[in-house]
Amino acid sequence: MGNPDKKIAAVLAATRLYMQQEEEAASAALEAQLASPRPLAEPGQWALSGRIGMMGDRRMMQLRAFSNAR
């Protein structure tokens, strides 16, 4: 049949080679992604309107919280 130690060594070598190839592919994909960054999209009108509303609400809460501190 064969030596079981040789079979185990062959399986371990094949597994190590597979893992090495996967790591190289992942690092190559990461380098490609970092090399060509996508430009950020500008926020839409609804997003800006919501942000302005939240800022106004925070301002009102701050005024309410600190108005009695005098």
PyMOL Python script that loads the backbone (N, CA, C, O; Angstrom):
from pymol import cmd

cmd.read_pdbstr("""\
ATOM      1  N   MET A   1       0.818  -1.186   0.000  1.00  0.00           N
ATOM      2  CA  MET A   1       0.000   0.000   0.000  1.00  0.00           C
ATOM      3  C   MET A   1       0.866   1.256   0.000  1.00  0.00           C
ATOM      4  O   MET A   1       0.611   2.172  -0.782  1.00  0.00           O
ATOM      5  N   GLY A   2       1.838   1.316   0.820  1.00  0.00           N
ATOM      6  CA  GLY A   2       2.685   2.492   0.880  1.00  0.00           C
ATOM      7  C   GLY A   2       2.937   2.887   2.321  1.00  0.00           C
ATOM      8  O   GLY A   2       2.282   2.411   3.248  1.00  0.00           O
ATOM      9  N   ASN A   3       3.874   3.743   2.473  1.00  0.00           N
ATOM     10  CA  ASN A   3       4.254   4.206   3.794  1.00  0.00           C
ATOM     11  C   ASN A   3       3.283   5.300   4.242  1.00  0.00           C
ATOM     12  O   ASN A   3       3.109   6.289   3.529  1.00  0.00           O
ATOM     13  N   PRO A   4       2.639   5.143   5.421  1.00  0.00           N
ATOM     14  CA  PRO A   4       1.692   6.166   5.879  1.00  0.00           C
ATOM     15  C   PRO A   4       2.375   7.500   6.175  1.00  0.00           C
ATOM     16  O   PRO A   4       1.753   8.554   6.039  1.00  0.00           O
ATOM     17  N   ASP A   5       3.648   7.467   6.577  1.00  0.00           N
ATOM     18  CA  ASP A   5       4.362   8.715   6.841  1.00  0.00           C
ATOM     19  C   ASP A   5       4.530   9.535   5.563  1.00  0.00           C
ATOM     20  O   ASP A   5       4.440  10.762   5.590  1.00  0.00           O
ATOM     21  N   LYS A   6       4.774   8.856   4.453  1.00  0.00           N
ATOM     22  CA  LYS A   6       4.924   9.557   3.174  1.00  0.00           C
ATOM     23  C   LYS A   6       3.596  10.169   2.740  1.00  0.00           C
ATOM     24  O   LYS A   6       3.570  11.269   2.188  1.00  0.00           O
ATOM     25  N   LYS A   7       2.492   9.462   2.986  1.00  0.00           N
ATOM     26  CA  LYS A   7       1.168   9.988   2.624  1.00  0.00           C
ATOM     27  C   LYS A   7       0.847  11.225   3.456  1.00  0.00           C
ATOM     28  O   LYS A   7       0.332  12.214   2.935  1.00  0.00           O
ATOM     29  N   ILE A   8       1.149  11.168   4.730  1.00  0.00           N
ATOM     30  CA  ILE A   8       0.885  12.316   5.602  1.00  0.00           C
ATOM     31  C   ILE A   8       1.744  13.507   5.174  1.00  0.00           C
ATOM     32  O   ILE A   8       1.270  14.642   5.143  1.00  0.00           O
ATOM     33  N   ALA A   9       3.002  13.240   4.846  1.00  0.00           N
ATOM     34  CA  ALA A   9       3.891  14.312   4.408  1.00  0.00           C
ATOM     35  C   ALA A   9       3.392  14.920   3.097  1.00  0.00           C
ATOM     36  O   ALA A   9       3.471  16.134   2.911  1.00  0.00           O
ATOM     37  N   ALA A  10       2.882  14.090   2.192  1.00  0.00           N
ATOM     38  CA  ALA A  10       2.367  14.588   0.913  1.00  0.00           C
ATOM     39  C   ALA A  10       1.120  15.448   1.132  1.00  0.00           C
ATOM     40  O   ALA A  10       0.964  16.492   0.499  1.00  0.00           O
ATOM     41  N   VAL A  11       0.241  15.009   2.022  1.00  0.00           N
ATOM     42  CA  VAL A  11      -0.973  15.772   2.316  1.00  0.00           C
ATOM     43  C   VAL A  11      -0.611  17.110   2.949  1.00  0.00           C
ATOM     44  O   VAL A  11      -1.182  18.138   2.585  1.00  0.00           O
ATOM     45  N   LEU A  12       0.325  17.112   3.886  1.00  0.00           N
ATOM     46  CA  LEU A  12       0.736  18.353   4.527  1.00  0.00           C
ATOM     47  C   LEU A  12       1.405  19.308   3.543  1.00  0.00           C
ATOM     48  O   LEU A  12       1.184  20.518   3.600  1.00  0.00           O
ATOM     49  N   ALA A  13       2.218  18.767   2.644  1.00  0.00           N
ATOM     50  CA  ALA A  13       2.874  19.607   1.646  1.00  0.00           C
ATOM     51  C   ALA A  13       1.848  20.221   0.694  1.00  0.00           C
ATOM     52  O   ALA A  13       1.944  21.399   0.348  1.00  0.00           O
ATOM     53  N   ALA A  14       0.881  19.434   0.279  1.00  0.00           N
ATOM     54  CA  ALA A  14      -0.156  19.949  -0.623  1.00  0.00           C
ATOM     55  C   ALA A  14      -1.001  21.013   0.076  1.00  0.00           C
ATOM     56  O   ALA A  14      -1.368  22.017  -0.533  1.00  0.00           O
ATOM     57  N   THR A  15      -1.303  20.795   1.339  1.00  0.00           N
ATOM     58  CA  THR A  15      -2.086  21.773   2.096  1.00  0.00           C
ATOM     59  C   THR A  15      -1.304  23.072   2.259  1.00  0.00           C
ATOM     60  O   THR A  15      -1.864  24.156   2.098  1.00  0.00           O
ATOM     61  N   ARG A  16      -0.039  22.972   2.570  1.00  0.00           N
ATOM     62  CA  ARG A  16       0.798  24.167   2.718  1.00  0.00           C
ATOM     63  C   ARG A  16       0.886  24.940   1.402  1.00  0.00           C
ATOM     64  O   ARG A  16       0.810  26.168   1.403  1.00  0.00           O
ATOM     65  N   LEU A  17       1.045  24.237   0.283  1.00  0.00           N
ATOM     66  CA  LEU A  17       1.117  24.878  -1.021  1.00  0.00           C
ATOM     67  C   LEU A  17      -0.197  25.592  -1.341  1.00  0.00           C
ATOM     68  O   LEU A  17      -0.192  26.714  -1.849  1.00  0.00           O
ATOM     69  N   TYR A  18      -1.320  24.936  -1.041  1.00  0.00           N
ATOM     70  CA  TYR A  18      -2.639  25.540  -1.287  1.00  0.00           C
ATOM     71  C   TYR A  18      -2.813  26.805  -0.451  1.00  0.00           C
ATOM     72  O   TYR A  18      -3.276  27.825  -0.961  1.00  0.00           O
ATOM     73  N   MET A  19      -2.449  26.745   0.813  1.00  0.00           N
ATOM     74  CA  MET A  19      -2.586  27.913   1.698  1.00  0.00           C
ATOM     75  C   MET A  19      -1.692  29.055   1.221  1.00  0.00           C
ATOM     76  O   MET A  19      -2.090  30.219   1.272  1.00  0.00           O
ATOM     77  N   GLN A  20      -0.496  28.728   0.763  1.00  0.00           N
ATOM     78  CA  GLN A  20       0.439  29.735   0.261  1.00  0.00           C
ATOM     79  C   GLN A  20      -0.137  30.422  -0.978  1.00  0.00           C
ATOM     80  O   GLN A  20      -0.050  31.642  -1.111  1.00  0.00           O
ATOM     81  N   GLN A  21      -0.720  29.645  -1.876  1.00  0.00           N
ATOM     82  CA  GLN A  21      -1.315  30.214  -3.085  1.00  0.00           C
ATOM     83  C   GLN A  21      -2.499  31.117  -2.737  1.00  0.00           C
ATOM     84  O   GLN A  21      -2.672  32.169  -3.353  1.00  0.00           O
ATOM     85  N   GLU A  22      -3.311  30.724  -1.763  1.00  0.00           N
ATOM     86  CA  GLU A  22      -4.442  31.543  -1.345  1.00  0.00           C
ATOM     87  C   GLU A  22      -3.966  32.870  -0.746  1.00  0.00           C
ATOM     88  O   GLU A  22      -4.555  33.915  -1.023  1.00  0.00           O
ATOM     89  N   GLU A  23      -2.921  32.842   0.062  1.00  0.00           N
ATOM     90  CA  GLU A  23      -2.383  34.071   0.658  1.00  0.00           C
ATOM     91  C   GLU A  23      -1.826  34.994  -0.417  1.00  0.00           C
ATOM     92  O   GLU A  23      -2.022  36.207  -0.351  1.00  0.00           O
ATOM     93  N   GLU A  24      -1.140  34.436  -1.398  1.00  0.00           N
ATOM     94  CA  GLU A  24      -0.591  35.252  -2.482  1.00  0.00           C
ATOM     95  C   GLU A  24      -1.712  35.882  -3.304  1.00  0.00           C
ATOM     96  O   GLU A  24      -1.621  37.047  -3.691  1.00  0.00           O
ATOM     97  N   ALA A  25      -2.763  35.120  -3.569  1.00  0.00           N
ATOM     98  CA  ALA A  25      -3.884  35.665  -4.331  1.00  0.00           C
ATOM     99  C   ALA A  25      -4.585  36.779  -3.550  1.00  0.00           C
ATOM    100  O   ALA A  25      -4.987  37.784  -4.135  1.00  0.00           O
ATOM    101  N   ALA A  26      -4.733  36.608  -2.239  1.00  0.00           N
ATOM    102  CA  ALA A  26      -5.382  37.629  -1.424  1.00  0.00           C
ATOM    103  C   ALA A  26      -4.534  38.896  -1.366  1.00  0.00           C
ATOM    104  O   ALA A  26      -5.068  40.002  -1.448  1.00  0.00           O
ATOM    105  N   SER A  27      -3.227  38.745  -1.227  1.00  0.00           N
ATOM    106  CA  SER A  27      -2.369  39.934  -1.170  1.00  0.00           C
ATOM    107  C   SER A  27      -2.329  40.639  -2.521  1.00  0.00           C
ATOM    108  O   SER A  27      -2.262  41.868  -2.564  1.00  0.00           O
ATOM    109  N   ALA A  28      -2.368  39.898  -3.619  1.00  0.00           N
ATOM    110  CA  ALA A  28      -2.392  40.518  -4.942  1.00  0.00           C
ATOM    111  C   ALA A  28      -3.695  41.284  -5.152  1.00  0.00           C
ATOM    112  O   ALA A  28      -3.693  42.373  -5.726  1.00  0.00           O
ATOM    113  N   ALA A  29      -4.801  40.720  -4.690  1.00  0.00           N
ATOM    114  CA  ALA A  29      -6.084  41.413  -4.815  1.00  0.00           C
ATOM    115  C   ALA A  29      -6.100  42.682  -3.977  1.00  0.00           C
ATOM    116  O   ALA A  29      -6.640  43.701  -4.410  1.00  0.00           O
ATOM    117  N   LEU A  30      -5.521  42.636  -2.792  1.00  0.00           N
ATOM    118  CA  LEU A  30      -5.463  43.812  -1.933  1.00  0.00           C
ATOM    119  C   LEU A  30      -4.588  44.894  -2.562  1.00  0.00           C
ATOM    120  O   LEU A  30      -4.948  46.071  -2.540  1.00  0.00           O
ATOM    121  N   GLU A  31      -3.456  44.510  -3.114  1.00  0.00           N
ATOM    122  CA  GLU A  31      -2.576  45.484  -3.780  1.00  0.00           C
ATOM    123  C   GLU A  31      -3.270  46.115  -4.974  1.00  0.00           C
ATOM    124  O   GLU A  31      -3.130  47.317  -5.200  1.00  0.00           O
ATOM    125  N   ALA A  32      -4.014  45.334  -5.742  1.00  0.00           N
ATOM    126  CA  ALA A  32      -4.735  45.872  -6.895  1.00  0.00           C
ATOM    127  C   ALA A  32      -5.817  46.847  -6.443  1.00  0.00           C
ATOM    128  O   ALA A  32      -6.044  47.872  -7.087  1.00  0.00           O
ATOM    129  N   GLN A  33      -6.474  46.534  -5.352  1.00  0.00           N
ATOM    130  CA  GLN A  33      -7.526  47.406  -4.838  1.00  0.00           C
ATOM    131  C   GLN A  33      -6.935  48.713  -4.316  1.00  0.00           C
ATOM    132  O   GLN A  33      -7.527  49.776  -4.505  1.00  0.00           O
ATOM    133  N   LEU A  34      -5.787  48.648  -3.668  1.00  0.00           N
ATOM    134  CA  LEU A  34      -5.153  49.854  -3.152  1.00  0.00           C
ATOM    135  C   LEU A  34      -4.535  50.697  -4.264  1.00  0.00           C
ATOM    136  O   LEU A  34      -4.403  51.912  -4.117  1.00  0.00           O
ATOM    137  N   ALA A  35      -4.161  50.075  -5.357  1.00  0.00           N
ATOM    138  CA  ALA A  35      -3.523  50.797  -6.448  1.00  0.00           C
ATOM    139  C   ALA A  35      -4.516  51.670  -7.211  1.00  0.00           C
ATOM    140  O   ALA A  35      -4.126  52.701  -7.758  1.00  0.00           O
ATOM    141  N   SER A  36      -5.776  51.284  -7.258  1.00  0.00           N
ATOM    142  CA  SER A  36      -6.775  52.058  -8.004  1.00  0.00           C
ATOM    143  C   SER A  36      -7.955  52.402  -7.097  1.00  0.00           C
ATOM    144  O   SER A  36      -9.004  51.761  -7.164  1.00  0.00           O
ATOM    145  N   PRO A  37      -7.779  53.422  -6.246  1.00  0.00           N
ATOM    146  CA  PRO A  37      -8.878  53.787  -5.356  1.00  0.00           C
ATOM    147  C   PRO A  37     -10.011  54.451  -6.127  1.00  0.00           C
ATOM    148  O   PRO A  37      -9.781  55.188  -7.086  1.00  0.00           O
ATOM    149  N   ARG A  38     -11.228  54.182  -5.695  1.00  0.00           N
ATOM    150  CA  ARG A  38     -12.388  54.788  -6.328  1.00  0.00           C
ATOM    151  C   ARG A  38     -12.624  56.159  -5.706  1.00  0.00           C
ATOM    152  O   ARG A  38     -12.427  56.331  -4.503  1.00  0.00           O
ATOM    153  N   PRO A  39     -13.040  57.129  -6.502  1.00  0.00           N
ATOM    154  CA  PRO A  39     -13.344  58.437  -5.916  1.00  0.00           C
ATOM    155  C   PRO A  39     -14.606  58.351  -5.063  1.00  0.00           C
ATOM    156  O   PRO A  39     -15.521  57.582  -5.357  1.00  0.00           O
ATOM    157  N   LEU A  40     -14.636  59.148  -4.009  1.00  0.00           N
ATOM    158  CA  LEU A  40     -15.795  59.157  -3.136  1.00  0.00           C
ATOM    159  C   LEU A  40     -16.940  59.894  -3.817  1.00  0.00           C
ATOM    160  O   LEU A  40     -16.728  60.916  -4.471  1.00  0.00           O
ATOM    161  N   ALA A  41     -18.139  59.378  -3.662  1.00  0.00           N
ATOM    162  CA  ALA A  41     -19.313  60.012  -4.251  1.00  0.00           C
ATOM    163  C   ALA A  41     -19.766  61.166  -3.363  1.00  0.00           C
ATOM    164  O   ALA A  41     -19.650  61.110  -2.139  1.00  0.00           O
ATOM    165  N   GLU A  42     -20.270  62.188  -3.989  1.00  0.00           N
ATOM    166  CA  GLU A  42     -20.794  63.324  -3.240  1.00  0.00           C
ATOM    167  C   GLU A  42     -22.131  62.922  -2.620  1.00  0.00           C
ATOM    168  O   GLU A  42     -22.911  62.209  -3.250  1.00  0.00           O
ATOM    169  N   PRO A  43     -22.405  63.371  -1.389  1.00  0.00           N
ATOM    170  CA  PRO A  43     -23.688  63.044  -0.784  1.00  0.00           C
ATOM    171  C   PRO A  43     -24.826  63.754  -1.520  1.00  0.00           C
ATOM    172  O   PRO A  43     -24.653  64.864  -2.025  1.00  0.00           O
ATOM    173  N   GLY A  44     -25.967  63.116  -1.575  1.00  0.00           N
ATOM    174  CA  GLY A  44     -27.121  63.671  -2.267  1.00  0.00           C
ATOM    175  C   GLY A  44     -27.808  64.756  -1.443  1.00  0.00           C
ATOM    176  O   GLY A  44     -27.421  65.039  -0.310  1.00  0.00           O
ATOM    177  N   GLN A  45     -28.831  65.351  -2.037  1.00  0.00           N
ATOM    178  CA  GLN A  45     -29.547  66.430  -1.369  1.00  0.00           C
ATOM    179  C   GLN A  45     -30.275  65.941  -0.124  1.00  0.00           C
ATOM    180  O   GLN A  45     -30.329  66.646   0.884  1.00  0.00           O
ATOM    181  N   TRP A  46     -30.835  64.732  -0.192  1.00  0.00           N
ATOM    182  CA  TRP A  46     -31.559  64.207   0.968  1.00  0.00           C
ATOM    183  C   TRP A  46     -30.599  63.948   2.124  1.00  0.00           C
ATOM    184  O   TRP A  46     -30.944  64.186   3.281  1.00  0.00           O
ATOM    185  N   ALA A  47     -29.404  63.464   1.822  1.00  0.00           N
ATOM    186  CA  ALA A  47     -28.421  63.220   2.873  1.00  0.00           C
ATOM    187  C   ALA A  47     -27.991  64.534   3.520  1.00  0.00           C
ATOM    188  O   ALA A  47     -27.871  64.614   4.742  1.00  0.00           O
ATOM    189  N   LEU A  48     -27.763  65.549   2.719  1.00  0.00           N
ATOM    190  CA  LEU A  48     -27.377  66.854   3.263  1.00  0.00           C
ATOM    191  C   LEU A  48     -28.502  67.454   4.102  1.00  0.00           C
ATOM    192  O   LEU A  48     -28.256  68.026   5.163  1.00  0.00           O
ATOM    193  N   SER A  49     -29.734  67.320   3.621  1.00  0.00           N
ATOM    194  CA  SER A  49     -30.875  67.847   4.368  1.00  0.00           C
ATOM    195  C   SER A  49     -31.000  67.153   5.716  1.00  0.00           C
ATOM    196  O   SER A  49     -31.237  67.812   6.729  1.00  0.00           O
ATOM    197  N   GLY A  50     -30.845  65.844   5.744  1.00  0.00           N
ATOM    198  CA  GLY A  50     -30.911  65.098   6.996  1.00  0.00           C
ATOM    199  C   GLY A  50     -29.799  65.479   7.945  1.00  0.00           C
ATOM    200  O   GLY A  50     -30.016  65.591   9.151  1.00  0.00           O
ATOM    201  N   ARG A  51     -28.606  65.679   7.407  1.00  0.00           N
ATOM    202  CA  ARG A  51     -27.467  66.065   8.241  1.00  0.00           C
ATOM    203  C   ARG A  51     -27.688  67.449   8.845  1.00  0.00           C
ATOM    204  O   ARG A  51     -27.395  67.663  10.021  1.00  0.00           O
ATOM    205  N   ILE A  52     -28.199  68.382   8.057  1.00  0.00           N
ATOM    206  CA  ILE A  52     -28.472  69.721   8.563  1.00  0.00           C
ATOM    207  C   ILE A  52     -29.540  69.670   9.647  1.00  0.00           C
ATOM    208  O   ILE A  52     -29.446  70.378  10.650  1.00  0.00           O
ATOM    209  N   GLY A  53     -30.558  68.833   9.449  1.00  0.00           N
ATOM    210  CA  GLY A  53     -31.599  68.674  10.466  1.00  0.00           C
ATOM    211  C   GLY A  53     -31.049  68.124  11.766  1.00  0.00           C
ATOM    212  O   GLY A  53     -31.393  68.613  12.842  1.00  0.00           O
ATOM    213  N   MET A  54     -30.199  67.113  11.680  1.00  0.00           N
ATOM    214  CA  MET A  54     -29.602  66.542  12.898  1.00  0.00           C
ATOM    215  C   MET A  54     -28.722  67.566  13.607  1.00  0.00           C
ATOM    216  O   MET A  54     -28.718  67.634  14.836  1.00  0.00           O
ATOM    217  N   MET A  55     -27.980  68.362  12.844  1.00  0.00           N
ATOM    218  CA  MET A  55     -27.133  69.380  13.463  1.00  0.00           C
ATOM    219  C   MET A  55     -27.990  70.424  14.180  1.00  0.00           C
ATOM    220  O   MET A  55     -27.632  70.893  15.261  1.00  0.00           O
ATOM    221  N   GLY A  56     -29.122  70.782  13.572  1.00  0.00           N
ATOM    222  CA  GLY A  56     -30.020  71.729  14.224  1.00  0.00           C
ATOM    223  C   GLY A  56     -30.595  71.168  15.513  1.00  0.00           C
ATOM    224  O   GLY A  56     -30.701  71.881  16.511  1.00  0.00           O
ATOM    225  N   ASP A  57     -30.968  69.891  15.497  1.00  0.00           N
ATOM    226  CA  ASP A  57     -31.498  69.251  16.713  1.00  0.00           C
ATOM    227  C   ASP A  57     -30.446  69.228  17.816  1.00  0.00           C
ATOM    228  O   ASP A  57     -30.763  69.496  18.975  1.00  0.00           O
ATOM    229  N   ARG A  58     -29.218  68.918  17.477  1.00  0.00           N
ATOM    230  CA  ARG A  58     -28.146  68.910  18.479  1.00  0.00           C
ATOM    231  C   ARG A  58     -27.920  70.301  19.054  1.00  0.00           C
ATOM    232  O   ARG A  58     -27.696  70.464  20.254  1.00  0.00           O
ATOM    233  N   ARG A  59     -27.983  71.297  18.181  1.00  0.00           N
ATOM    234  CA  ARG A  59     -27.808  72.673  18.634  1.00  0.00           C
ATOM    235  C   ARG A  59     -28.902  73.063  19.632  1.00  0.00           C
ATOM    236  O   ARG A  59     -28.626  73.705  20.646  1.00  0.00           O
ATOM    237  N   MET A  60     -30.133  72.674  19.338  1.00  0.00           N
ATOM    238  CA  MET A  60     -31.242  72.987  20.243  1.00  0.00           C
ATOM    239  C   MET A  60     -31.063  72.279  21.590  1.00  0.00           C
ATOM    240  O   MET A  60     -31.347  72.858  22.639  1.00  0.00           O
ATOM    241  N   MET A  61     -30.589  71.021  21.559  1.00  0.00           N
ATOM    242  CA  MET A  61     -30.359  70.290  22.812  1.00  0.00           C
ATOM    243  C   MET A  61     -29.241  70.951  23.610  1.00  0.00           C
ATOM    244  O   MET A  61     -29.325  71.043  24.835  1.00  0.00           O
ATOM    245  N   GLN A  62     -28.195  71.414  22.926  1.00  0.00           N
ATOM    246  CA  GLN A  62     -27.100  72.078  23.629  1.00  0.00           C
ATOM    247  C   GLN A  62     -27.570  73.389  24.255  1.00  0.00           C
ATOM    248  O   GLN A  62     -27.219  73.706  25.391  1.00  0.00           O
ATOM    249  N   LEU A  63     -28.353  74.129  23.515  1.00  0.00           N
ATOM    250  CA  LEU A  63     -28.873  75.380  24.068  1.00  0.00           C
ATOM    251  C   LEU A  63     -29.748  75.117  25.288  1.00  0.00           C
ATOM    252  O   LEU A  63     -29.688  75.854  26.272  1.00  0.00           O
ATOM    253  N   ARG A  64     -30.551  74.077  25.223  1.00  0.00           N
ATOM    254  CA  ARG A  64     -31.425  73.733  26.336  1.00  0.00           C
ATOM    255  C   ARG A  64     -30.611  73.254  27.529  1.00  0.00           C
ATOM    256  O   ARG A  64     -30.948  73.565  28.672  1.00  0.00           O
ATOM    257  N   ALA A  65     -29.535  72.494  27.277  1.00  0.00           N
ATOM    258  CA  ALA A  65     -28.733  71.949  28.364  1.00  0.00           C
ATOM    259  C   ALA A  65     -27.906  73.021  29.066  1.00  0.00           C
ATOM    260  O   ALA A  65     -27.723  72.968  30.282  1.00  0.00           O
ATOM    261  N   PHE A  66     -27.407  73.993  28.303  1.00  0.00           N
ATOM    262  CA  PHE A  66     -26.516  74.978  28.898  1.00  0.00           C
ATOM    263  C   PHE A  66     -27.197  76.304  29.229  1.00  0.00           C
ATOM    264  O   PHE A  66     -26.543  77.204  29.756  1.00  0.00           O
ATOM    265  N   SER A  67     -28.464  76.449  28.941  1.00  0.00           N
ATOM    266  CA  SER A  67     -29.127  77.718  29.240  1.00  0.00           C
ATOM    267  C   SER A  67     -29.330  77.910  30.743  1.00  0.00           C
ATOM    268  O   SER A  67     -29.377  79.051  31.202  1.00  0.00           O
ATOM    269  N   ASN A  68     -29.451  76.844  31.516  1.00  0.00           N
ATOM    270  CA  ASN A  68     -29.651  76.933  32.968  1.00  0.00           C
ATOM    271  C   ASN A  68     -28.337  76.942  33.723  1.00  0.00           C
ATOM    272  O   ASN A  68     -28.354  76.992  34.953  1.00  0.00           O
ATOM    273  N   ALA A  69     -27.210  76.895  33.053  1.00  0.00           N
ATOM    274  CA  ALA A  69     -25.906  76.797  33.719  1.00  0.00           C
ATOM    275  C   ALA A  69     -25.425  78.146  34.248  1.00  0.00           C
ATOM    276  O   ALA A  69     -24.423  78.196  34.961  1.00  0.00           O
ATOM    277  N   ARG A  70     -26.096  79.212  33.925  1.00  0.00           N
ATOM    278  CA  ARG A  70     -25.645  80.542  34.344  1.00  0.00           C
ATOM    279  C   ARG A  70     -25.767  80.743  35.788  1.00  0.00           C
ATOM    280  O   ARG A  70     -25.427  81.813  36.294  1.00  0.00           O
TER     281      ARG A  70
END
""", "prot")
cmd.dss("prot")
cmd.show_as("cartoon", "prot")
cmd.util.cbc("prot")
cmd.orient("prot")
